[in-house]
Amino acid sequence: MHSNKSEPMDALKAGDIGVIIGMKLSQTGDTIGSEGFPVVLEKMQFPEPVISVSIEPSTASERDKLNEILEILSKEDPTFTKRENEETGQLIISGMGELHLEVLVTRILKEYKVEARVGNPQVTYRESVSAAVERSESFSRVIAGKENAAALTLKVEPLPRGSGNKYSLAVRAPETPREIFEAVERGVTGALNSGITMGYPCIDIGVTITGIKYSELTGTEAAFEACASICFDQAAREAAPILLEPVMLVTLVSPAEFTGNVISLVTQRGGQVVSMDSKPSTSEIKVHAPMEKMFGFMTALRSESQGRATFTMEFSHFEKRDKGV
């Protein structure tokens, strides 16, 4: 496959870039092999999307078409995700940066000819806790004339940044059915995805179930799932919740005479220089900078360097945000 023309081939060998037509179920990251030589290549690790925009079809009839197109695009590009805001009903699409989303939105509007309104880019934050808290909670409701009751104790604690969420059991209750423990895990998982105070997904939190009270007469899966969700929410609110913002690794390449201006520009946006490689004519500077401050950076960089400096940006990690959103 060349830029503007294709050349039919009987075979593809190492180094070739080709197009295969008709594989409807394949997507990015799959390995294509044969029955005689089944092999799976190592899976690619994709970073988390850090920037989002809302997209709203102009008519109700366009909504189904838009959903189909978003499904196609997310299969093509695993760094692009879509979700629906449960409170507002808005479709939210997320990607790796301004340019990434700009290209995707242009494809939706021009290539697929969908009439839609697109909101301003928003940074995707995360929530976590900074203290360990143990809390007990009980739940009791009468539903359809039957009492549904549950009681449990759980502990939430912060984990090292980048380690993800961890759920564990530290209680022995042989009389409690496995389905009840599964319901508790579902309740905790749902609460982690719903956030603590701001509604952003939680990361790097350890949740340990340390106590459970189950009765054959009143204990139900629904009661324990609800109890686990409430208990986590209360414990997390007492565990000094914090807001985490995405920090990007920015690599800048600038002519030597503009290096000082470029460094000053990025530090004004909260950037911290990680490394600098100086050569006779150019400098390569690596910087950690908060995603929120990098909107419109390309225009400012061109202005400071007479259009001669360039930069690339990729997600690095999440870090505590000092000020509220």
Sequence and secondary structure as in RCSB ss.txt:
>XXXX:A:sequence
MHSNKSEPMDALKAGDIGVIIGMKLSQTGDTIGSEGFPVVLEKMQFPEPVISVSIEPSTASERDKLNEILEILSK
EDPTFTKRENEETGQLIISGMGELHLEVLVTRILKEYKVEARVGNPQVTYRESVSAAVERSESFSRVIAGKENAA
ALTLKVEPLPRGSGNKYSLAVRAPETPREIFEAVERGVTGALNSGITMGYPCIDIGVTITGIKYSELTGTEAAFE
ACASICFDQAAREAAPILLEPVMLVTLVSPAEFTGNVISLVTQRGGQVVSMDSKPSTSEIKVHAPMEKMFGFMTA
LRSESQGRATFTMEFSHFEKRDKGV
>XXXX:A:secstr
  SS     S   TT        TT  TT    BTTB             EEEEEEESSHHHHHHHHHHHHHHHH
H TT EEEE TTT  EEEEESSHHHHHHHHHIIIIIS   EEE   EE  EEEESS EEEEEEEEEEETTEEEEE
EEEEEEEE  TTS  EEEE    TTS HHHHHHHHHHHHHHHHH SSS   B SEEEEEEEEE  TTTB HHHHH
HHHHHHHHHHHHHS EEEEEEEEEEEEEEEGGGHHHHHHHHHHTT EEEEEEE SSEEEEEEEEEGGGGTTHHHH
HHHHHTT  EEEEEEEEEEE SS  
